[in-house]
C-alpha cells in the first residue's frame, strides 16, 4: 500500500511510533507509577517525621500538596515543547495528551486511585472529623473531576482557556460568522 501523507513517513518506523507524544510518553513508562506512589509516601514521611503536624494532619497536608502539584502539572500546563508537533497539542493539557486521550488506561486509573486512597486514608486516620473530611473530599473532587473523560478539553468558566486556540472560541467565532452570512432576512419572490 502506497502512502499519500508524506509528512508522516519515516522509513523503518511504524505508524504508531510516528504519533507518539514525546511530551507524555514517559508517564506511561514502567517505573513512573512506582515513583509517583513513592513520592507521595516520601512526602508523608517528611511531614510525619518532622513532627510539624499531627499524624492525622500529615495526611491532609500530603493530600493538599498532592492536589495542588498534580492539578498544576496535569490539568493546567498546556501545549507541547516538541517543535515537530507543529501546535497539534497547543490546546491540550498534559493529562489530555497522555496516551492519545484514551480514557481509563492503567496509568489514568492509577492517577485516579491515588487521590481516592489519599482521601480515604486521611478521613480514616482523622476518625472522620468533619473539617478533615470536607477538606479531603474537596481535594478529591479537584483531583478526580478533571480526569473524567467528559471533561476532556472543557474549560469551566473559561479558566485556563487560550485565546484563539481552544475549540469553544473557534466554534463561537464560526457560529457568529455564519449568522452574519446566513440569508435569513433576504426576501425571496418580490
C-alpha positions as a Markdown table, in Angstrom:
| # | Residue | x | y | z |
|---|---|---|---|---|
| 1 | Unk | 0.0 | 0.0 | 0.0 |
| 2 | Unk | 1.4 | 3.3 | -1.0 |
| 3 | Unk | 1.3 | 6.2 | 1.5 |
| 4 | Unk | -0.1 | 9.6 | 0.5 |
| 5 | Unk | 0.8 | 11.5 | 3.6 |
| 6 | Unk | 4.5 | 12.2 | 3.1 |
| 7 | Unk | 4.9 | 14.3 | 6.2 |
| 8 | Unk | 4.2 | 11.2 | 8.4 |
| 9 | Unk | 6.5 | 8.8 | 6.5 |
| 10 | Unk | 9.9 | 7.8 | 8.0 |
| 11 | Unk | 11.5 | 4.6 | 6.7 |
| 12 | Unk | 11.7 | 1.8 | 9.3 |
| 13 | Unk | 9.2 | 3.3 | 11.8 |
| 14 | Unk | 5.7 | 2.1 | 12.3 |
| 15 | Unk | 2.7 | 4.4 | 12.2 |
| 16 | Unk | 2.2 | 4.1 | 15.9 |
| 17 | Unk | 5.7 | 5.4 | 16.6 |
| 18 | Unk | 5.1 | 8.4 | 14.4 |
| 19 | Unk | 2.2 | 9.5 | 16.6 |
| 20 | Unk | 3.9 | 9.1 | 20.0 |
| 21 | Unk | 3.7 | 12.2 | 22.0 |
| 22 | Unk | 7.2 | 12.7 | 23.3 |
| 23 | Unk | 5.9 | 15.1 | 25.9 |
| 24 | Unk | 3.9 | 12.5 | 27.7 |
| 25 | Unk | 5.0 | 9.0 | 26.7 |
| 26 | Unk | 7.3 | 8.8 | 29.7 |
| 27 | Unk | 4.3 | 8.9 | 32.0 |
| 28 | Unk | 3.2 | 5.5 | 30.8 |
| 29 | Unk | 6.6 | 4.1 | 31.4 |
| 30 | Unk | 7.1 | 1.0 | 33.7 |
| 31 | Unk | 8.6 | 2.9 | 36.7 |
| 32 | Unk | 6.6 | 6.1 | 36.6 |
| 33 | Unk | 3.7 | 4.9 | 38.7 |
| 34 | Unk | 6.0 | 3.3 | 41.3 |
| 35 | Unk | 7.9 | 6.7 | 41.5 |
| 36 | Unk | 4.5 | 8.5 | 41.8 |
| 37 | Unk | 3.3 | 6.5 | 44.7 |
| 38 | Unk | 6.8 | 6.6 | 46.3 |
| 39 | Unk | 6.8 | 10.4 | 46.1 |
| 40 | Unk | 3.5 | 10.6 | 47.9 |
| 41 | Unk | 4.8 | 8.2 | 50.7 |
| 42 | Unk | 8.1 | 10.2 | 50.9 |
| 43 | Unk | 6.2 | 13.4 | 51.3 |
| 44 | Unk | 4.1 | 11.8 | 54.0 |
| 45 | Unk | 7.2 | 10.6 | 55.7 |
| 46 | Unk | 8.8 | 14.0 | 55.6 |
| 47 | Unk | 5.8 | 15.6 | 57.3 |
| 48 | Unk | 5.3 | 12.8 | 59.8 |
| 49 | Unk | 8.9 | 12.5 | 61.0 |
| 50 | Unk | 9.4 | 16.3 | 61.1 |
| 51 | Unk | 6.6 | 16.4 | 63.7 |
| 52 | Unk | 5.3 | 19.7 | 62.2 |
| 53 | Unk | 1.8 | 18.2 | 62.1 |
| 54 | Unk | -0.2 | 15.6 | 64.0 |
| 55 | Unk | -0.3 | 12.1 | 62.3 |
| 56 | Unk | -3.9 | 12.8 | 61.1 |
| 57 | Unk | -3.0 | 16.2 | 59.8 |
| 58 | Unk | 0.1 | 14.9 | 57.9 |
| 59 | Unk | -2.2 | 13.0 | 55.5 |
| 60 | Unk | -4.3 | 16.1 | 55.0 |
| 61 | Unk | -1.2 | 18.2 | 54.2 |
| 62 | Unk | 0.0 | 15.5 | 51.8 |
| 63 | Unk | -3.4 | 15.5 | 50.2 |
| 64 | Unk | -3.3 | 19.2 | 49.7 |
| 65 | Unk | 0.3 | 19.2 | 48.3 |
| 66 | Unk | -0.6 | 16.3 | 46.0 |
| 67 | Unk | -3.7 | 18.0 | 44.7 |
| 68 | Unk | -2.0 | 21.3 | 44.0 |
| 69 | Unk | 1.0 | 19.7 | 42.4 |
| 70 | Unk | -0.9 | 17.3 | 40.2 |
| 71 | Unk | -3.5 | 19.9 | 39.2 |
| 72 | Unk | -0.9 | 22.3 | 38.1 |
| 73 | Unk | 1.2 | 19.7 | 36.3 |
| 74 | Unk | -1.5 | 17.6 | 34.8 |
| 75 | Unk | -4.5 | 19.9 | 34.3 |
| 76 | Unk | -3.1 | 23.4 | 34.0 |
| 77 | Unk | 0.0 | 23.2 | 31.8 |
| 78 | Unk | -0.9 | 23.0 | 28.2 |
| 79 | Unk | 0.9 | 22.5 | 24.9 |
| 80 | Unk | 4.0 | 20.5 | 23.9 |
| 81 | Unk | 7.6 | 21.8 | 23.7 |
| 82 | Unk | 8.3 | 19.4 | 20.8 |
| 83 | Unk | 8.6 | 21.5 | 17.6 |
| 84 | Unk | 7.7 | 18.6 | 15.4 |
| 85 | Unk | 4.1 | 18.6 | 16.7 |
| 86 | Unk | 3.5 | 22.0 | 15.0 |
| 87 | Unk | 1.0 | 23.1 | 17.6 |
| 88 | Unk | -1.2 | 20.0 | 17.5 |
| 89 | Unk | -1.2 | 19.8 | 21.3 |
| 90 | Unk | -1.4 | 23.6 | 22.0 |
| 91 | Unk | -4.9 | 23.4 | 23.5 |
| 92 | Unk | -4.5 | 20.2 | 25.4 |
| 93 | Unk | -3.3 | 19.8 | 29.0 |
| 94 | Unk | -0.7 | 17.2 | 29.9 |
| 95 | Unk | -3.4 | 14.8 | 31.1 |
| 96 | Unk | -5.4 | 15.2 | 27.9 |
| 97 | Unk | -2.3 | 14.4 | 25.8 |
| 98 | Unk | -1.5 | 11.2 | 27.8 |
| 99 | Unk | -2.0 | 8.0 | 25.9 |
| 100 | Unk | -3.6 | 9.8 | 23.0 |
| 101 | Unk | -6.6 | 10.8 | 25.1 |
| 102 | Unk | -7.7 | 7.2 | 25.6 |
| 103 | Unk | -9.8 | 7.1 | 28.8 |
| 104 | Unk | -9.3 | 4.6 | 31.7 |
| 105 | Unk | -5.9 | 3.2 | 30.8 |
| 106 | Unk | -3.8 | 1.7 | 33.5 |
| 107 | Unk | -1.9 | 4.9 | 34.1 |
| 108 | Unk | -5.0 | 7.0 | 34.2 |
| 109 | Unk | -6.7 | 4.5 | 36.6 |
| 110 | Unk | -3.7 | 4.8 | 39.0 |
| 111 | Unk | -3.8 | 8.6 | 38.8 |
| 112 | Unk | -7.5 | 8.4 | 39.9 |
| 113 | Unk | -6.8 | 5.7 | 42.5 |
| 114 | Unk | -4.1 | 7.6 | 44.4 |
| 115 | Unk | -6.1 | 10.7 | 45.3 |
| 116 | Unk | -9.1 | 8.4 | 46.2 |
| 117 | Unk | -6.9 | 6.4 | 48.6 |
| 118 | Unk | -5.3 | 9.6 | 50.0 |
| 119 | Unk | -8.8 | 10.9 | 50.8 |
| 120 | Unk | -9.9 | 7.6 | 52.4 |
| 121 | Unk | -6.7 | 7.3 | 54.5 |
| 122 | Unk | -6.9 | 10.8 | 55.6 |
| 123 | Unk | -10.6 | 10.6 | 56.6 |
| 124 | Unk | -9.9 | 7.3 | 58.4 |
| 125 | Unk | -6.8 | 8.5 | 60.3 |
| 126 | Unk | -8.7 | 11.6 | 61.5 |
| 127 | Unk | -11.6 | 9.5 | 62.7 |
| 128 | Unk | -13.8 | 11.2 | 60.2 |
| 129 | Unk | -13.6 | 14.7 | 61.7 |
| 130 | Unk | -15.9 | 16.9 | 59.7 |
| 131 | Unk | -13.3 | 19.5 | 58.9 |
| 132 | Unk | -10.8 | 16.9 | 57.6 |
| 133 | Unk | -13.4 | 15.1 | 55.6 |
| 134 | Unk | -14.6 | 18.3 | 53.9 |
| 135 | Unk | -11.1 | 19.4 | 53.0 |
| 136 | Unk | -10.1 | 16.0 | 51.7 |
| 137 | Unk | -13.3 | 15.3 | 49.7 |
| 138 | Unk | -12.8 | 18.8 | 48.2 |
| 139 | Unk | -9.2 | 17.8 | 47.3 |
| 140 | Unk | -10.5 | 14.6 | 45.9 |
| 141 | Unk | -13.0 | 16.4 | 43.7 |
| 142 | Unk | -10.3 | 18.8 | 42.4 |
| 143 | Unk | -8.2 | 15.7 | 41.5 |
| 144 | Unk | -10.8 | 13.5 | 40.0 |
| 145 | Unk | -13.3 | 15.7 | 38.1 |
| 146 | Unk | -10.7 | 16.9 | 35.5 |
| 147 | Unk | -9.8 | 13.3 | 34.9 |
| 148 | Unk | -13.3 | 12.2 | 33.8 |
| 149 | Unk | -13.4 | 11.6 | 30.1 |
| 150 | Unk | -16.4 | 14.0 | 29.7 |
| 151 | Unk | -14.1 | 16.8 | 30.9 |
| 152 | Unk | -11.6 | 16.4 | 28.1 |
| 153 | Unk | -10.9 | 19.8 | 26.7 |
| 154 | Unk | -13.5 | 21.5 | 28.9 |
| 155 | Unk | -12.6 | 24.9 | 30.4 |
| 156 | Unk | -15.0 | 25.7 | 33.2 |
| 157 | Unk | -15.8 | 29.4 | 33.2 |
| 158 | Unk | -13.1 | 30.0 | 30.6 |
| 159 | Unk | -10.4 | 29.2 | 33.2 |
| 160 | Unk | -7.1 | 28.3 | 31.5 |
| 161 | Unk | -8.5 | 28.9 | 28.1 |
| 162 | Unk | -6.1 | 30.0 | 25.4 |
| 163 | Unk | -7.4 | 32.8 | 23.1 |
| 164 | Unk | -7.6 | 31.7 | 19.5 |
| 165 | Unk | -6.6 | 28.1 | 20.3 |
| 166 | Unk | -9.3 | 26.4 | 22.3 |
| 167 | Unk | -12.2 | 24.8 | 20.4 |
| 168 | Unk | -15.0 | 26.7 | 22.1 |
| 169 | Unk | -13.7 | 30.0 | 20.9 |
| 170 | Unk | -13.3 | 28.8 | 17.4 |
| 171 | Unk | -16.9 | 27.4 | 17.4 |
| 172 | Unk | -18.1 | 30.7 | 18.8 |
| 173 | Unk | -16.4 | 32.6 | 16.0 |
| 174 | Unk | -17.8 | 30.3 | 13.4 |
| 175 | Unk | -21.3 | 30.5 | 14.8 |
| 176 | Unk | -21.3 | 34.3 | 14.7 |
| 177 | Unk | -19.8 | 34.5 | 11.3 |
| 178 | Unk | -22.3 | 32.0 | 9.9 |
| 179 | Unk | -25.2 | 34.0 | 11.4 |
| 180 | Unk | -23.9 | 37.1 | 9.7 |
| 181 | Unk | -23.7 | 35.4 | 6.3 |
| 182 | Unk | -27.0 | 33.5 | 6.5 |
| 183 | Unk | -29.7 | 34.7 | 4.2 |
| 184 | Unk | -32.4 | 34.8 | 6.9 |
| 185 | Unk | -33.5 | 38.3 | 6.3 |
| 186 | Unk | -33.5 | 38.2 | 2.5 |
| 187 | Unk | -36.9 | 38.4 | 0.9 |
| 188 | Unk | -37.5 | 35.9 | -1.9 |
| 189 | Unk | -40.1 | 36.3 | -4.6 |
| 190 | Unk | -40.5 | 40.1 | -4.5 |
